[in-house]
Amino acid sequence: MTVQLDSKTIPGEYNKTPRVEQDTHGEWHIRGYAEAKELLKEDLHQAGFNASEIEKTGLDPVLYQHGEAHRLQRGAIAKFFSPTTVAQKHISMIEKAADEIIADLMQAKQLDLKPLTTRMAAIVASAVVGLNPSTGLIKRLDAMLHSPAMPESGFGRFWARMAGLLSQASFWWLDVRPAIQARKRNPQDDVISYMLSKGKNDIAILAECVVYGAAGMATTQEFILVVLMHALEKPAVRKALTSPEQAVRFEALHEILRLEPVIARIQRTTPVPVNVNSNGETHTIPAGAKISFHVHEVNVDEQAAGTDPEHLQPHRELERGTYRSLIGFGSGPHRCAGEHLAIAETDVFIRKLLALKGLRLTSKPEIARNETVEGYEISNFRVAVD
């Protein structure tokens, strides 16, 4: 089973697809791991996640920054997501949230798991950012994530833009503004407090809250669901995910993300010409070019993933220096800051779910594409327990 929506390759034919290719429109496509890792080390500019719309606002949340400004802010914020911080500060909060959510499932006996994973991801992201994870906040974040795609022109585009602004205004007034006021009175060890200490204005803080809150919630809620799908289907995966050894569980989670990347495509533009080496040939990508990194195809690159790259192996032998999820969390300066947090909360929630007596699917989940995060979206994931 795979939910992957982006791959155009036929199983077993991935190695015949060009690792580096320029199309007739001048866009470059990267499908090799070594090539992707080499290019993502460069100071490329963000081109995905509605980057053009963000640029028009004049804001610069960390996801869209580059150069020295990005390096400094990313370095300062990284401490909130580090493995040490997750283990020492966040894990007790994650355990408590998972217990409360699973208690609701046990009481109901049968539920759609999607709202539960949404709640789990929102609680954790909110705690790190400094927001109050109320029921209303979760609904507002979900509304922003599932706003309709923006039409290219006409009244449809106008009304879609107004709806998006209304969602953000509600998020600002009911969630971010009260959090800023609370942190001004009583600073905490979170992202909002840090930004206030650096003199950031309200709009800049709102932008970061949208990035860390909405984007963090969107990716983790889907990843938890796809992990459970594999665990319920494959005994070997379930055994690894319930191992008493954390390293075994984390290795299996990264392997699932390798094959089921939540973000299907990473998009960048080149501010200056860059070179990339591929199979002994050097390609020069000119300034102003768009680059698409096809994450699934990169992640099944046999040169990096090894034997049977399109099959899930809870323990996969990889060369030193190769990320376990390859570029499932990205690579380079913009590698996902929240990866340790996402793996930890997925690990906790999945272990508690799999410990439930008689846990089973009661309907086949529906899989669609989410344009906001350019990946898959799983719904109607109904489970029951005895």
C-alpha positions in Angstrom: 0.0 0.0 0.0 1.2 3.5 -0.8 -0.7 6.8 -0.7 1.9 8.6 -2.8 0.3 10.9 -5.4 3.3 12.6 -7.0 5.4 9.9 -8.5 5.1 9.4 -12.3 7.4 6.4 -12.4 6.4 2.8 -12.8 7.6 0.5 -10.0 11.0 -0.9 -11.1 11.4 1.8 -13.7 12.6 4.6 -11.4 16.2 4.2 -12.5 15.4 5.0 -16.1 14.1 8.4 -15.2 16.6 11.3 -15.7 18.1 12.2 -12.4 18.6 15.9 -13.5 16.4 17.2 -16.3 15.3 20.5 -17.8 11.9 20.7 -19.4 10.8 22.7 -22.4 9.6 25.6 -20.1 13.1 25.9 -18.6 12.1 24.3 -15.2 14.7 21.9 -13.7 13.6 18.5 -12.2 15.7 16.6 -9.7 15.1 12.9 -9.0 18.4 11.7 -7.7 19.3 11.8 -3.9 22.9 13.0 -4.3 21.9 15.7 -6.7 19.0 16.9 -4.5 21.2 17.0 -1.4 23.9 18.9 -3.2 21.5 21.5 -4.6 19.6 21.9 -1.3 22.8 22.9 0.4 22.8 26.0 -1.7 21.1 29.3 -0.7 18.1 28.8 -2.9 14.9 30.8 -2.6 11.6 29.2 -1.5 9.2 28.8 -4.5 6.5 26.6 -2.9 3.9 27.1 -0.2 2.4 30.2 -1.9 5.8 31.9 -1.8 4.7 34.5 -4.4 1.7 35.5 -2.3 3.8 35.8 0.8 6.4 38.0 -1.0 3.6 40.5 -1.9 2.9 41.0 1.8 6.4 42.1 2.6 6.6 39.6 5.5 9.5 37.2 5.9 8.6 34.2 8.1 11.5 31.9 8.5 10.3 29.4 5.9 10.6 32.0 3.2 13.9 33.7 4.4 17.3 33.0 2.9 20.9 34.0 3.4 22.2 35.4 6.7 18.8 36.5 8.0 17.5 32.9 7.6 20.6 31.4 9.2 20.3 33.6 12.3 16.6 33.2 12.9 16.6 29.5 12.1 19.5 29.0 14.5 17.7 30.8 17.3 14.3 29.1 16.8 15.9 25.6 16.4 16.3 25.2 20.1 12.5 24.9 20.6 12.5 21.8 18.4 15.8 20.1 19.3 15.9 16.5 20.4 17.0 17.6 23.9 14.1 20.1 24.2 11.7 17.5 22.9 12.9 14.9 25.4 13.2 17.2 28.4 10.3 19.6 27.9 7.8 18.4 25.4 7.5 14.6 25.8 5.4 14.8 29.0 3.0 17.2 27.2 2.8 14.9 24.2 2.1 11.9 26.4 -0.7 13.7 28.3 -2.3 14.9 25.0 -2.2 11.4 23.5 -3.7 9.9 26.7 -6.6 12.4 26.6 -7.3 11.9 22.9 -7.2 8.1 23.1 -9.5 8.2 26.1 -12.1 9.8 23.9 -11.7 7.0 21.3 -12.0 4.3 24.0 -15.2 5.9 25.3 -16.8 6.3 21.9 -15.5 2.8 20.7 -15.6 4.0 17.1 -14.4 7.3 15.6 -12.9 9.0 12.6 -9.3 9.2 13.4 -8.6 12.3 11.4 -10.0 14.8 13.9 -8.0 13.0 16.6 -4.7 13.4 14.8 -5.6 17.0 13.9 -6.1 17.6 17.6 -2.9 15.9 18.5 -0.8 17.8 16.0 -2.5 21.1 16.9 -1.9 20.7 20.6 1.8 20.0 20.2 2.4 22.7 17.6 0.6 25.2 19.7 2.6 24.4 22.8 5.9 25.0 21.0 4.7 28.2 19.4 3.0 29.6 22.5 -0.7 29.4 21.5 -3.6 28.1 23.5 -4.7 24.8 21.9 -8.4 25.4 22.3 -11.1 23.7 20.3 -11.7 26.9 18.4 -8.0 27.3 17.5 -8.0 23.8 16.1 -11.0 24.6 13.9 -9.5 27.8 12.7 -6.2 26.3 11.8 -8.0 23.5 10.0 -10.1 26.1 8.1 -6.9 27.8 6.9 -5.4 24.6 5.8 -8.5 23.5 3.8 -9.3 26.8 2.1 -10.2 26.2 -1.6 -7.5 26.6 -4.2 -7.1 30.2 -5.5 -8.7 30.8 -8.9 -6.4 32.5 -11.4 -8.6 35.5 -12.0 -12.1 37.0 -11.7 -14.5 37.2 -8.8 -13.7 33.7 -7.7 -10.1 34.8 -6.9 -11.4 37.9 -5.1 -13.8 35.9 -2.9 -11.2 33.2 -2.2 -8.7 35.9 -1.1 -11.4 37.5 1.1 -12.2 34.1 2.7 -8.5 33.5 3.3 -8.1 36.9 4.9 -11.1 36.3 7.1 -9.7 33.0 8.3 -6.4 34.7 9.2 -8.2 37.6 10.8 -10.1 35.2 13.1 -6.8 33.4 13.9 -5.2 36.7 14.7 -7.9 38.1 16.9 -8.9 35.0 18.8 -5.6 33.2 19.1 -2.4 35.1 18.2 -3.3 38.5 19.7 -4.3 37.0 23.2 -1.1 34.9 23.2 1.1 37.9 22.4 -0.6 39.9 25.3 -0.1 36.9 27.6 3.6 36.6 26.7 4.2 40.3 27.1 3.0 39.9 30.7 4.7 36.6 31.3 7.3 35.4 28.8 7.7 31.7 28.3 10.2 29.4 26.5 8.4 29.5 23.2 8.5 31.0 19.7 6.2 33.9 20.4 8.2 35.0 23.5 11.4 34.8 21.5 10.0 37.0 18.7 8.8 39.5 21.2 12.3 39.6 22.8 13.7 40.5 19.3 11.2 43.3 18.8 9.2 41.6 16.1 5.8 43.3 15.4 2.4 41.7 15.6 2.1 40.9 11.9 5.5 39.2 11.8 4.5 37.1 14.8 1.2 36.2 13.1 3.1 35.1 10.0 5.3 32.7 12.0 2.3 31.4 13.9 0.6 30.5 10.6 3.8 28.8 9.3 4.5 26.8 12.5 1.0 26.2 13.6 -0.9 25.5 10.3 2.0 23.9 8.4 3.2 21.9 11.3 -0.3 20.6 12.1 -1.0 19.7 8.4 2.0 17.5 7.9 2.0 15.7 11.2 -1.7 14.8 11.2 -1.3 13.1 7.8 1.9 11.3 8.8 0.3 9.8 11.9 -2.5 8.4 9.7 -0.3 6.9 7.1 1.9 5.3 9.7 -1.1 3.6 11.3 -2.2 2.4 7.8 1.1 0.6 7.4 1.1 -0.7 10.9 -2.3 -2.3 10.6 -1.4 -3.8 7.2 2.1 -5.1 7.9 3.0 -7.2 11.0 6.7 -6.5 10.6 6.0 -2.7 10.6 3.7 -3.1 13.6 6.4 -5.1 15.5 9.0 -2.4 14.8 6.7 0.5 15.9 5.9 -1.3 19.2 9.5 -2.2 20.0 10.8 -1.3 23.5 13.8 0.2 21.7 13.2 3.8 20.6 15.9 3.6 17.9 14.0 0.7 16.3 10.8 2.6 16.3 12.3 5.8 15.0 14.1 4.0 12.2 10.7 2.5 11.1 9.0 5.9 11.2 11.7 7.5 9.0 11.4 4.6 6.6 7.7 5.1 6.3 8.3 8.8 5.7 10.9 8.0 3.0 8.2 6.1 1.0 5.3 8.3 2.0 6.6 11.9 2.0 3.9 14.2 3.2 5.3 17.0 1.0 5.5 15.6 -2.5 7.5 18.3 -4.1 10.0 20.9 -2.9 10.3 23.9 -5.1 13.1 26.5 -5.2 14.4 29.3 -7.4 18.0 30.1 -8.1 19.2 33.7 -7.2 22.5 32.9 -8.9 23.8 30.2 -11.2 24.4 26.9 -9.4 26.1 23.7 -10.5 25.0 20.1 -9.8 27.0 17.0 -10.6 25.2 13.9 -11.8 26.8 10.6 -13.0 30.0 12.4 -13.9 28.3 15.3 -15.8 28.1 18.9 -14.5 24.8 20.7 -15.1 24.7 24.5 -14.7 21.4 25.9 -13.6 21.1 29.6 -14.5 20.0 32.4 -12.1 16.2 32.8 -12.0 15.5 29.2 -12.8 12.8 27.2 -11.0 13.8 23.8 -9.6 11.4 21.0 -8.6 12.7 18.3 -6.3 10.4 15.2 -6.8 10.6 13.9 -3.3 9.1 10.4 -3.8 11.4 9.7 -6.8 14.4 11.1 -4.9 13.5 8.8 -2.0 13.4 5.7 -4.1 16.8 6.4 -5.7 18.5 3.0 -5.6 21.9 4.6 -5.4 20.9 6.0 -2.0 18.2 3.8 -0.6 19.7 0.5 -1.7 18.0 -2.8 -2.7 14.2 -2.7 -3.3 13.9 1.0 -2.7 10.2 1.0 -3.3 9.5 -1.6 -0.6 9.1 -0.7 3.0 11.8 -2.2 5.2 11.5 -1.3 8.9 15.3 -1.7 9.1 17.1 -0.5 6.0 20.9 -0.5 5.6 22.0 2.9 4.4 25.4 4.4 3.9 26.8 6.8 6.6 25.6 10.3 5.9 22.4 9.3 4.2 19.3 10.6 6.0 17.0 7.7 7.0 14.0 9.4 5.4 16.3 10.7 2.6 14.7 14.1 1.8 11.3 13.3 3.5 12.2 16.2 5.9 14.0 18.2 3.2 17.7 18.9 3.4 20.1 21.8 3.7 19.4 25.2 5.4 15.6 24.7 5.1 15.5 21.1 6.4 12.3 20.8 8.5 13.0 22.4 11.9 10.2 20.3 13.6 11.4 16.8 12.5 12.3 15.6 15.9 9.1 16.9 17.4 7.0 15.3 14.6 8.8 11.9 15.0 8.4 12.0 18.8 4.7 12.8 18.8 4.0 10.2 16.1 5.9 7.6 18.1 3.9 8.3 21.3 0.5 8.4 19.6 1.1 5.4 17.4 2.4 3.2 20.3 -0.6 4.1 22.4 -3.0 3.4 19.5 -1.5 0.1 18.7 -1.7 -1.0 22.4 -5.5 -0.7 22.3 -7.4 -4.0 22.3 -9.1 -4.9 19.1 -8.0 -1.8 17.2 -9.2 -2.1 13.6 -10.2 -0.2 10.5 -14.0 0.0 9.9 -13.8 1.8 6.5 -11.2 2.2 3.8 -9.6 5.6 4.2 -10.0 8.1 1.3 -6.9 9.7 -0.1 -6.8 13.0 -2.0 -4.3 15.7 -2.8 -3.9 18.8 -0.5 -2.7 21.7 -2.6 -1.8 23.8 0.5 1.0 21.4 1.5 1.4 19.9 -2.0 1.0 16.4 -0.6 -1.7 13.8 0.3 -4.6 14.2 2.5 -6.3 11.2 4.2 -9.9 11.3 5.4 -12.7 9.0 6.5 -10.2 7.0 8.5 -12.6 5.3 10.8 -11.3 2.9 13.5 -12.9 0.9 16.3 -11.7 -0.7 19.5 -13.2 -3.4 21.6 
